[in-house]
Amino acid sequence: MIGAAHYVALSVILFALGVIGVMVRRNMIMVLMALELIFNAANLNLIAFSDRLGDLSGQVLAIFVITIAAAEAAIGLGLIIALMRLKDTITLDDADEMRG
Amino acid sequence: MDFLTAHFATILFYILAALTVAGGVGVIALKNPVHCALSLLATFLMVAGLFVLRHAEFLAAVQVLVYAGGILVLFLFVIMLVNIKRMQPEQVFLSRLAPAAVMAGVLLGGIMACLLLIGSFGPTGGATAALQSVQGQNLGNTEAVGWVLYTKYLVPFEVVSVVLLVAMIGAIIFGRRDPALEGRGGRMER
């Protein structure tokens, strides 16, 4: 029988993949996509423990997470467009004005 | 669907989990952003399937509608918009610190696995019926989620709507054409 532990293991794998993606990719769109992987990992955990505890709060929290993810995607993609206008590139290594 | 989730839950979980991980690897390893977006779509759909296996049917529908239908289309729009200018897939697409980053991610995953697996041996024993019942009546998952969302979590729900409004305003402001933000040499003159 598949328990919450299986879901936690899958969610950890997905989360680690997302973190690796955020650190490894140079394209800003790809960094945002890796962030979505992290959100999905969190949602998997919430759903698995909601089922395990028989408590709907986990599912409601997952709805909130999806909402925030949508807001984050809109802001992030707006930032990509702004960066594209400003520097004509979306490679993060080129956006280094703040580097000391 | 009930038949499938009741009798083949284990095999379905392993198939969906394998495809989820494969999609995630595709997202971070493929070069072409469009391929990455399609890989992300596969991940979203498989995660929706996993939600169904955990009796979260409404969340599965929301996952497909909002993630696969909304956010992913937004990503594809931006990819197309940016692709016109310059985004050669064949350029170096990984950062210089990639090996160290992969090591750090694996380490982080190991630590989190230890901590979370300890947590997953904690209390158990909620009835699945609790995910589908409103005040004792079995009405289905959507009604139950709506009931909890609009009673217990009403205030957070309203706060989240304000967050969405702020995000919308922010996205509009970022996307606006501002002369002070034009690139050097004014490449974007209309």
Chai-1 contact restraints between the chains, C-beta under 6 A:
chainA,res_idxA,chainB,res_idxB,connection_type,confidence,min_distance_angstrom,max_distance_angstrom,comment,restraint_id
A,I2,B,A9,contact,1.0,0.0,6.0,A-B,restraint_1
A,I2,B,T10,contact,1.0,0.0,6.0,A-B,restraint_2
A,I2,B,F13,contact,1.0,0.0,6.0,A-B,restraint_3
A,A4,B,S120,contact,1.0,0.0,6.0,A-B,restraint_4
A,A5,B,L117,contact,1.0,0.0,6.0,A-B,restraint_5
A,A5,B,S120,contact,1.0,0.0,6.0,A-B,restraint_6
A,V8,B,L116,contact,1.0,0.0,6.0,A-B,restraint_7
A,V8,B,S120,contact,1.0,0.0,6.0,A-B,restraint_8
A,L10,B,A17,contact,1.0,0.0,6.0,A-B,restraint_9
A,V12,B,G109,contact,1.0,0.0,6.0,A-B,restraint_10
A,V12,B,M112,contact,1.0,0.0,6.0,A-B,restraint_11
A,V12,B,A113,contact,1.0,0.0,6.0,A-B,restraint_12
A,I13,B,V21,contact,1.0,0.0,6.0,A-B,restraint_13
A,L14,B,G24,contact,1.0,0.0,6.0,A-B,restraint_14
A,A16,B,G105,contact,1.0,0.0,6.0,A-B,restraint_15
A,A16,B,G109,contact,1.0,0.0,6.0,A-B,restraint_16
A,L17,B,G24,contact,1.0,0.0,6.0,A-B,restraint_17
A,L17,B,I28,contact,1.0,0.0,6.0,A-B,restraint_18
A,V19,B,G105,contact,1.0,0.0,6.0,A-B,restraint_19
A,V19,B,L108,contact,1.0,0.0,6.0,A-B,restraint_20
A,I20,B,I28,contact,1.0,0.0,6.0,A-B,restraint_21
A,I20,B,A101,contact,1.0,0.0,6.0,A-B,restraint_22
A,I20,B,V102,contact,1.0,0.0,6.0,A-B,restraint_23
A,I20,B,G105,contact,1.0,0.0,6.0,A-B,restraint_24
A,G21,B,I28,contact,1.0,0.0,6.0,A-B,restraint_25
A,M23,B,A101,contact,1.0,0.0,6.0,A-B,restraint_26
A,V24,B,L94,contact,1.0,0.0,6.0,A-B,restraint_27
A,V24,B,S95,contact,1.0,0.0,6.0,A-B,restraint_28
A,V24,B,A98,contact,1.0,0.0,6.0,A-B,restraint_29
A,V24,B,A101,contact,1.0,0.0,6.0,A-B,restraint_30
A,R26,B,S95,contact,1.0,0.0,6.0,A-B,restraint_31
A,I29,B,P33,contact,1.0,0.0,6.0,A-B,restraint_32
A,M30,B,C36,contact,1.0,0.0,6.0,A-B,restraint_33
A,M33,B,V27,contact,1.0,0.0,6.0,A-B,restraint_34
A,M33,B,C36,contact,1.0,0.0,6.0,A-B,restraint_35
A,M33,B,L40,contact,1.0,0.0,6.0,A-B,restraint_36
A,A34,B,I28,contact,1.0,0.0,6.0,A-B,restraint_37
A,L37,B,G24,contact,1.0,0.0,6.0,A-B,restraint_38
A,N40,B,V47,contact,1.0,0.0,6.0,A-B,restraint_39
A,I47,B,F51,contact,1.0,0.0,6.0,A-B,restraint_40
A,I47,B,R54,contact,1.0,0.0,6.0,A-B,restraint_41
A,I47,B,A56,contact,1.0,0.0,6.0,A-B,restraint_42
A,A48,B,R54,contact,1.0,0.0,6.0,A-B,restraint_43
A,D51,B,R54,contact,1.0,0.0,6.0,A-B,restraint_44
A,D51,B,H55,contact,1.0,0.0,6.0,A-B,restraint_45
A,R52,B,T124,contact,1.0,0.0,6.0,A-B,restraint_46
A,L53,B,G126,contact,1.0,0.0,6.0,A-B,restraint_47
A,G54,B,G126,contact,1.0,0.0,6.0,A-B,restraint_48
A,G54,B,A127,contact,1.0,0.0,6.0,A-B,restraint_49
A,G54,B,A130,contact,1.0,0.0,6.0,A-B,restraint_50
A,D55,B,G126,contact,1.0,0.0,6.0,A-B,restraint_51
A,L56,B,A144,contact,1.0,0.0,6.0,A-B,restraint_52
A,L56,B,V148,contact,1.0,0.0,6.0,A-B,restraint_53
A,Q59,B,A56,contact,1.0,0.0,6.0,A-B,restraint_54
A,Q59,B,L59,contact,1.0,0.0,6.0,A-B,restraint_55
A,Q59,B,V145,contact,1.0,0.0,6.0,A-B,restraint_56
A,V60,B,V148,contact,1.0,0.0,6.0,A-B,restraint_57
A,V60,B,L149,contact,1.0,0.0,6.0,A-B,restraint_58
A,V60,B,Y153,contact,1.0,0.0,6.0,A-B,restraint_59
A,A62,B,L59,contact,1.0,0.0,6.0,A-B,restraint_60
A,F64,B,V160,contact,1.0,0.0,6.0,A-B,restraint_61
A,I66,B,V62,contact,1.0,0.0,6.0,A-B,restraint_62
A,I66,B,V66,contact,1.0,0.0,6.0,A-B,restraint_63
A,T67,B,V160,contact,1.0,0.0,6.0,A-B,restraint_64
A,A70,B,V66,contact,1.0,0.0,6.0,A-B,restraint_65
A,A70,B,I71,contact,1.0,0.0,6.0,A-B,restraint_66
A,A71,B,V163,contact,1.0,0.0,6.0,A-B,restraint_67
A,A71,B,L164,contact,1.0,0.0,6.0,A-B,restraint_68
A,A71,B,A167,contact,1.0,0.0,6.0,A-B,restraint_69
A,A73,B,I71,contact,1.0,0.0,6.0,A-B,restraint_70
A,A73,B,L74,contact,1.0,0.0,6.0,A-B,restraint_71
A,A74,B,A167,contact,1.0,0.0,6.0,A-B,restraint_72
A,A74,B,A171,contact,1.0,0.0,6.0,A-B,restraint_73
A,I75,B,A167,contact,1.0,0.0,6.0,A-B,restraint_74
A,I75,B,G170,contact,1.0,0.0,6.0,A-B,restraint_75
A,I75,B,A171,contact,1.0,0.0,6.0,A-B,restraint_76
A,L77,B,L74,contact,1.0,0.0,6.0,A-B,restraint_77
A,L77,B,V78,contact,1.0,0.0,6.0,A-B,restraint_78
A,G78,B,A171,contact,1.0,0.0,6.0,A-B,restraint_79
A,G78,B,F174,contact,1.0,0.0,6.0,A-B,restraint_80
A,G78,B,G175,contact,1.0,0.0,6.0,A-B,restraint_81
A,L79,B,F174,contact,1.0,0.0,6.0,A-B,restraint_82
A,I80,B,V78,contact,1.0,0.0,6.0,A-B,restraint_83
A,I81,B,G175,contact,1.0,0.0,6.0,A-B,restraint_84
A,A82,B,F174,contact,1.0,0.0,6.0,A-B,restraint_85
A,M84,B,V82,contact,1.0,0.0,6.0,A-B,restraint_86
A,R85,B,M188,contact,1.0,0.0,6.0,A-B,restraint_87
A,L86,B,L181,contact,1.0,0.0,6.0,A-B,restraint_88
A,L86,B,G183,contact,1.0,0.0,6.0,A-B,restraint_89
A,D88,B,G183,contact,1.0,0.0,6.0,A-B,restraint_90
A,I90,B,V82,contact,1.0,0.0,6.0,A-B,restraint_91
